[in-house]
Amino acid sequence: MNPLVNTVPENYLADLTNLKFAEAKNRLANILKETKLIYSAVFSDEYNNNVYIKPENLQITGAFKIRGAYNKISKLSLKERQKGLITSSAGNHAQGVAYAAQKLGTKATIVMPKTTPLIKVEATKSYGAQVVLAGNCYDEAYAEALRLEKENGYVFIHPFNDLDVIEGQGTISLEILAELPTVDYILVPVGGGGLISGIAVAAKTLKPDIRVIGVEPEGAKSMKVSMENNKLVYLESVNTIADGVAVKQPGDLNFALIKKYVDDIVTVSDFEIMEAFLELLEKHKLIGENSGVLSLAGLKKLNVTGKNIVCVVSGGNIDVLTISSMINQGLQSRGRIFCFSVDLPDKPGELLKISEILARLNANIIKLDHNQFKALDRFTNVQLEVTVETNGHQHVQQIISELHNAGYKPTRVY
């Protein structure tokens, strides 16, 4: 299945004068929030580089998408706006289109996957847009949006495969280079490719030797696979916690630009995404959604030191339940929470022995379940399940070793 038709204009890459980033920046001047770079001592020390965060999670609507959406819609004629707008989105582009449509006095219909977090659905509705839930991923929502476009004569606002959208996203580079002219690398989350297309073209127009690196989740690496095959590839399935970039096939405009202007695409695991989310939250008190922190997770894939690196945190629209789950998973992934079970003889004092080992190793008990009925032989043994707060993977291994030395056989739960 190939849901995209070829829309790359002839000789497009030979003439990029149609992308006017400075004009787009002026067009957005009274719409955007200022997202100044944040120097991260924590990430800088961890990766031996000078790391800066571009916090687009603090942007109006909570993500960078307002840039491309507003730029596109503001360039439509009055006649086009009167037809009504339609788009498909996993959430952030939806809010960008809804907000821009409200500001510019036109109506918008947004098709979102059924799996879209409720916070993004409600936020989109709050800007006055009509929301239609269809399909289980972006590509299925996209197909429904195309059907409605044809049926009702709407104007389609593509979330990434559109020159005006790409132009709007590229304004991020102008801001980065104005603040940090000595930037060496820009790391960018990748889904359909609209964000990194705009950033790469704008950045290299101003500073040709800059390196732009895309970061995708391993479970949705459509751009990486397409680059490796030198053609657009459609993934049969995507599976990642980063729902905002769960795209089965990137845009062809984006792909053409990325081949020419992007230096590399790297992938990260869901566990690495969780770790980046937790570190950003814990050390900087900033909340990034799963797709938004891909750039921070990608830092460990760079084999460089002493460079000025900007990580674009692309969005922060995440619901409270997901935040709770991400914190818990991130703590587990970083060895900050350790849960184990162990069978104990059913006699007084055994629980105290375990407690003394944990106390000696400064492992703080969070939860304890002492259950006679969980053991295989409940007449002679009791199963103990303990969750403790730890200081990292080395600390966890120390606890396991001490339990073994004391004659116990602990089983790691998580």
N, C-alpha and C positions, 0 to 999 in steps of 0.2 A: 504493500500500500504506500502510495506517495501522495499525501494530501496537498502538497505545494506544487503549483505550476511554475515554470521558469519565468521569472519577472525581471531578470537582470538586464538593464538596458544595454544595447550594443555600444561598445567602447566605453562602458561606464567607468571601469577602473582607470582608463587613460585620461579621464577628465572628471576630477572631483570638485570642480568649481561650483557645482550645484549644491554642495554642502557648505553652507555659510554659517559656521559656528558662532562667530561674533554677533551676527544678526539674531541668531536664536537666543543668545545670551541676553541681548537687549530686550527681546520679546518676552523673556521670562523674568525680567528684573523685578517687577512688582508682584510676582507670584511666588517665587521661591523663598524658602528660609535660607539663611546663611549657614552653611555647614563647614565651619572652619576645621582645618586639620588638627588632630589631637596626637601629640607625641606620646608613644607608649614605651615607658621605661621597662615595663614587664616583658613585652614581646621583643623589645630591642635586646635586652639582656639574654633572653632565652635563645634567640637566633643569631646573636652577634652581628646585628645590623641596626641601622637607625630606622625604626618602624613608626610610621604615622598611620592614623586611622582617618579615613574620609567618612564621617558619620551620616550617611544618607538615611539611616534609620531615624534621624531627627528631622528629616524633611517633612514638609507639609504632606499630608496623607500617609506619612510614615515610610516612604520609600522614594527612590529616584524616579519612578515611573511617571510622576507628574511632569517631568521635564519633556519627555518625548510626546506624551499625550497632549499637553497644552500647546506645544509647538505645532503639532500636526493640526489640531482643531482650529487654532487661531489663524491658520493659513487657508482654511476652507472658505469658499465664497458663501455669501448669505444664502444663496439658492441651495447649496449643498447642505448647509446647517439645517435649513428648514425641512429637509427630508427626514431628519432624525439620524442618530448615530447608533451603530451597533459594534460590539467587540466581544472577543472571548478572552478570558483571563483566569489565572489561578488565584487572583486576588489583588495584587498591587497595581497592575495596569488598570484593573476595573475601577479602583478608587481614583486613579489619575484621570481616567476618561470621565467618570461621574463628576468629579470636582471641576474639571475644565468645562464640561458641558453646562454645569450649573453657573459658572462664572460668565460664560459666553452666551447664555440664554438659549440653549438648545436642549432637546430631549435625547436621552441615551438609554439603550437597552444593553444589558451586560449578561452574557452567557458564561456561567461559571461551572466547573466540575462539581458534582454532588459531594465530593470529598473535601471541598474547600472549607477551611476552618470558619466557624460561625462568626468570629470577630471580623473577618474580612467581608463576609456576606452582609452583616449588619452595617458595617462602616460604609459599604458601597451604597446601600439603600439610604443611609443618612444624608447622602449628597443628592438625593432625589431621583436616582436612576431606577429603572425597572430591572429586577434581577431574575434571570431564568437559570435554573439548575439543570444541567444535562451532562451525561457521560461521567466516567470515573477518572478521567485525566484531561489535561489541557487539549490534546488533539481531538478528543471526542466532543468537547465543548466547542472547539473551533469549527468542526464540521456542522454542528447545529447552528452556529452563528452565521455561517455562509448560507445555510438554507433559509434562515430568517431574513438575511440581507436580500436575497433574490425574491423572496415572497412579498416583502414589504417595501422594497426600494430604498432601504437604508444605505447610509454611507459607512463602509467598514473601516474601523480604525485598528490596524494590525498592531499587536503588542511589540513586535520586534522587526518584522520583515517589511519595513517601510522607510523610505529615505528621510522624510520629515521627522519621524520618530528617532531614527538614528542620529539625525542632526541635533535634536534636543538632548539626547543622552550625552553627546559629545561635549556639551558645555561643562561637564564635570572636569574634563582635562584642562580647560581654560582656567578654572578655579584652582586646581592643583598646582599648575605651573606658575600661576601668579603668586601663590603662597610659597612654593618650594621649587624655584627654578633648577635646583641641583638634583631633583629627583632622578633616580636611576631606573627604578622598576615601579610599575603599577600592576597590582594584582586585582583581578576582577572576577566576580561570580559569572558563570555562563549557564544560560538556559537555551533560549532560542538564538541568542547572539546579538541582540540589539544594543545592549549596554556596552559590551566590549568592542563592537564595531565602531560606535561613535567615539568612545574613549581612545581607541587605537589610532583612528584616522586623525582626530584632532590633536592628539599628543605628538604623533610623529610629524605632523605638518609643522608644529612649533619647535619640536626637538627630535630630529631624525634618529639620534642614537639612543633614545629612551627604549627600554624593553617593556613590553606589555605581555603579561602572562594571564591566561584564563584558567579558572579553577572550576571543575565539574565534580559532582558526586559519582562515585564508581557505579552506582545503580542507575544512572541516567546520563551516560557519557556520549550523547549523540554527536556532539561536535568533535570530540576526540576521535571517535570511530570514523566519522566523515573525513576528518583531516588525514587519518591513516590510510584511508581508501581513496583519497583524492577525488571524492564525489559525495554528494548528499546520501546519507544512509538513514533509513527508517528503522528504528528499534521496535521490535515486536512488543516489548514490555519495558516499563521502567519501575524501579523499586528503590525509593530513597525517602528519608525523613525530610529532605529538602524539597517540599512540595512546590515551591515557587519556581524551581528550575526543572521540574519533572516533564521534560519535553522529549517526545519520541524522535522528532526531526527538526533540526535548526532551519532558519530561513536561508533561502538561496542568496539573497542580497548580502546577508550577514556572512555566510560562508565564503563568498567571493572576497569580501573585505578582510575577513580573518586570515584567509590563506596569504594575502599580500601584506597585511600590517601587524598581525599578532605573532609573537616570537615562539610561543609554546602554549599548549593546553596540558595541564596536569590534573590528576584526579585524586580525590580524598575519600576515605571511608566514612560511614555514618558515625562511627566512634570518634574519628578525628573531628568531625563537625561538632559533636557533642562536647568534646574537650574545648574546642575554640569558643563555643557558646558560653560554657561555664567560666572560662578564664576572662572573657570580655565582661561578663556580668559581675564576677567576683572582684576583679582588679580595677575595672573602669566604671562600674555601676551603670553600664549600658546594656540594653537588651537588643539583641539582633535576632531576627528569625533564622531558621535553619539555613535557608538559601543565602541569607544576608551575610553569614559569617564564613562562607566558603573561602574567601580571600585570606582570612586569618588562618584557617586550617591549612591552606596551601603554602604557608611560610616554610613548613618543614620539608617541602619538596624542592626548595631552592638550595643549590650548593654554592652559596656566595656568602661573603662576610664583608662588613664595613661599607655596605651600600645604603643609600637612602631609598627606602621602600614605602610606598603608599598602598594600603589595603582599603579597597572600597567596601565598606559595610553597607550593602545595597538596600536593606530594609529591616524594619523592626516590628512588623505586624504579626504578633503571635499571641495566642490566647493563654489564659492563666493556667489551665490544665496542662497544656503542652509545656509551658515554662516549668511547671512542677516536675513533669516527667523528664524533661531535658536536664534539669538540675540533678535529679536522682541518677539518671544514666551517666551524666558527666562525672559525678562523684565516683561512681563505680569504675568508670573507664580510667580515671586518674589515680585509682587506688586510695581514694579518700573514704570509701565505705567498704567494709569487708563483712560478708556474712558466711558463716560456716556451721556445719552440724557435726555432732560427735556423739557416739554412744557411750554412756557412763554406766558403771555398776550401780544397781539400785540399792544404795546404802548411804547413810548420812555422811556429809563432808565432801562428797565428790564435786558438787557445784562450787563449793568454796575453793577447791583446788584450781578449777578453771578460772575463777574470779581473781585469784591471787596471781596467776600467770599473766592475765590481761592487765591487771593493775601494775605489775612490775614492769611491763612493756609500754605503759602509758597509752593503752588502747581503751578509749572511753566507750562503755556499753550503751548502745542506743535502744536495743530491743533484745529480749530474752524469752525463749519459749522452752519450758522444761516439761516435756510431755511423755509420760510413761507409755501411752498407747501408740506412739509412732515407731517405737523400736521393734525390730523383728522378733525378739524374744522379750516380751513385755514383763515377764516374771523375774528376769534377772538383770535387764538393762533398761535404761531410760535414755531417750534421744533428746539431746540438748541442741537447740538452734540459737545462735547468738549473732547479732549484728553489732559491729563496733565501728567507731570513727577512727580512721587511721591517717597516717601522714604520707602515704604514697606506697608504691609497689614494694619497695625495699622493706618497709615496715610490715607489710602484709606477709612477706616471706619470712621475716623474723618471727612473727607470731606462729606461723605454720610450723617452723622448725622447732620452736620451743614446745609446742604441743606434742610433736612427735618425740622429742627428747624426754617428755614426761610420761610417755607410754600411750598416748592417745592417737587415734587415727581420724583426723578431721577431714571432712568432705566440704569442698568449697561450693557454696550455693550461688554466690555471685561476688 
